Amino acid sequence: MGRAHLRGRLRHRRHLDLAAKALRRNLSFDGIPMAFTSVSDPAAQGFVANLRRSVGARCSLVILYVSIFLRDNTVASTVCSFREGCTMEVSRRPFYVFDLDQGASLLSFLWTEKSSAMTVDDYKDSIREFARQVLAYRTRRVLVDLRKFRYVVDAGAVGSWWADEIVPVYNQAGLEKFAFVLPEGEPVAPDEAPAEPESGEKFVTRQFSSEQAAKSWLTGGS
């Protein structure tokens, strides 16, 4: 092992020590506890919000603090850049991952290839959980990534369930925009096609061929 590598490890160790000391000394804000069971806990969200306000421009140190704290004390981790927003993994299951960008009010639903093994109840439960998270965070924007979605939806088994049970939750949450990222080769509507809410929905829905295009629309003014 070279000296440069050793010096790098020692610097990293010092940074970790500084972060731990700062957490113990400074980061118990407003009575928020110093350990959480999940990054989706309101206490954890309050911790991150207060951390961002407290430390401000010291971006690299804030990234280190939040990453260490949440990874060591919760079932999820967070990757933050306060110049570009903060994305947190709020839930991970075999069939999906949920990511939250609280600054952009955006919750992402990333299906995994293991969705091929789902039952119809698994499918519904996954979407129910996502809807609960949308309501909990009151996110105005949603992205559903279907590029690794492998479950074959039985329209007869699902019926009007989504419209009857899930749409009211999205409406209650104040959802404004809903974007799908489709698998490669799937046709999408042209950009100039108007996006209008479907009957009973208070949010507009569009489909995209890439995550970048979907996020540009979601976070843009149109």
N, C-alpha and C positions, 0 to 999 in steps of 0.2 A: 504494500500500500504506500503510495507516494506521499511526500511531505505536503504537497499542495492539497491533496485529498484530505489529509489529516487536519490541516489548517481550516479547510472548508467545513469539516465536521465539527471542529471546536467552535467556530463562529456560529454554526447552526445551533449547537448546544447552548451557547450563551444567549442566543435569541430566544430559545425555548425557556431558559431560566428567567429571562426578563419578562416574558409573557406570563409565566406562572406567577411571578411576584406581583405583576400588575393586576392579574385577576384576583389574587388574594387581598390586595391592598385597596384597589380602587373600584372594582367592577361589581359591587353589590348595590345596584341602583334601586332606589325607591322600594326597598324591602324585597326585591326580587331574589328568590333563592339561587344558590350557586350550582344547583344540579337539577337536571330535567329528565323526564322519562322519554320525551320525544321532542324533536325540534319543532313539531307543530303545536306544542303546548303554548297557550297565550303568554305564560311566563317567559318562555324561551324567546318568543317573538318580541316581547317587551324588552328583554335583555339586549337583543340585537339592535333594536331601534334606539335605545338609550346609549348603547355603545357607539353607534354611528354618530349621534349628536355630541357625545362627550369627547371623543378623540378627534373628530373632525378631519383635518387635512393629513394626518399621519397615516396615509392609506396602507402602506406595506405592513405597518405594525398592527393596524386594525384587522387586516386580512389574517395575519398570524394568530391574533388573539381569538377571533371568532372560530377559525378553523380548528385550533387546538381545543378550545373549550367545548364546542359541540361534538367534536369527534370523540373526545374522551368521556363525555358524560351522557350521550344520547345514542339512539339506535341509528341516527343518520349523521350526515356530514354537511358542511356548507362550503361553497367556494365563492368568495366575495371579491369584488373590485369596486370600490366606492366611487370610482370615476365613471364606471360603466353600469352600475347597478349591482344587485346582489341576488344570486340564484341559490336557493336552498332545496335540498332534497327532503321533502316532507313525508314521503311514504315510499316504501319499496316492498313489493311482494313478487312472487314468481311470475305473475302475469303482467305486471306494470310497475312503472316508477312515476311518481308525481314530483314535479319541480315547481317551486314558487319563486317568481321575481316580484317581490313585494313593491319595489319602487315603480315598476311598470304595471302593477296590478294585473299580473299575468300568471295563470296557473297552467302548467303543461302536463299532459297525460301521454306518457310514452309506453305504448304496448310493447311487450317482449315476444320473442319467438315462442316462448313457452305457452303463449295463449292458444296454441294449437291443441293443448290438452284440456281446455276449459269445457265445462258444461254450460248449459244455458243459465243455470243459477250462478255459476262463477262469473259469467259475463254480466249479468244484471248486478250482482253484488259489487263488482269492480266499478261499474258506472255509478251505482248508488254512493259508494265511498267517495268517488271524485266529486259528485254533486254536493256531498256534505262538506268537503273541503272548500269548494267554491263558495258555499254559503258561509262557512266559518271565517274565511278571509275576505269575503265580500269582493272578490276579484271581478273586475270589469271586463277582463279579456281571458279567453281560454284557447289553448292550442291542443289538438288531439293528433298525435303522430301515429299514422297507420302503417308506416313503412315496414314494421316487423309484426304487424297484426296477422295472425294465422288462423284464428277461429272463423268458422263458416257460420254466419248468422242465419238462423232459421226464422224467416219472417213470420211464419205461422205461429211459432212459439212465443215470439216477442210481441207481435201484434201492435196495439196502440200503447203499450206499456211506457215507452220513452216519453211520448207526448202527455200521458196521463200522470205519471209519477215524477219524472225527472225535469221536464220543462218548467213546472211550477216552482221547483227549487231554484232553478237558474233565474227565473223572473224575480223571485223573492230576493235573491242575492244582488240584484241590480246588474246582471251580466249585460254587456253591450255588444261584444263581438266574439264570434266563435269561428275558429279556423281549423280546418282539417288539412294535414299534410298527407297526400295520397302516395301509394306505392309507385315506384318507377313504372312508366308506361300507361298509367291510368289517365284518362282524359280529364282536363279541368276546364271550367268555363273561362272564356277570354276575360282579360283584365277590365275591359270596358263594360262588361255585363253588370247591371246595377245589382247591388246587394240589398235585398228587402227582407224584413222579418217574415217568417212563415206564420200561418194562422195560429194564434195562441201564444206566439213567442214575442218577447220584447227585445230580442237581440237579433243581430244579422249574422248570417252564416256564409262563409265562402270556403272554397277548396283551392289548394295550392300544390304545386309539384315540388316545392322545396321549403325547408324550415325558414330560410332567410326571407323568402317572399312572404310567407305567412306572418312572420314577426314584423316585417315592415308594414304590412297592412294593419295588423293588430295595434301597433303603437303609433301609427300615423294618424293624420287628422281626418281622413276620409272614411 
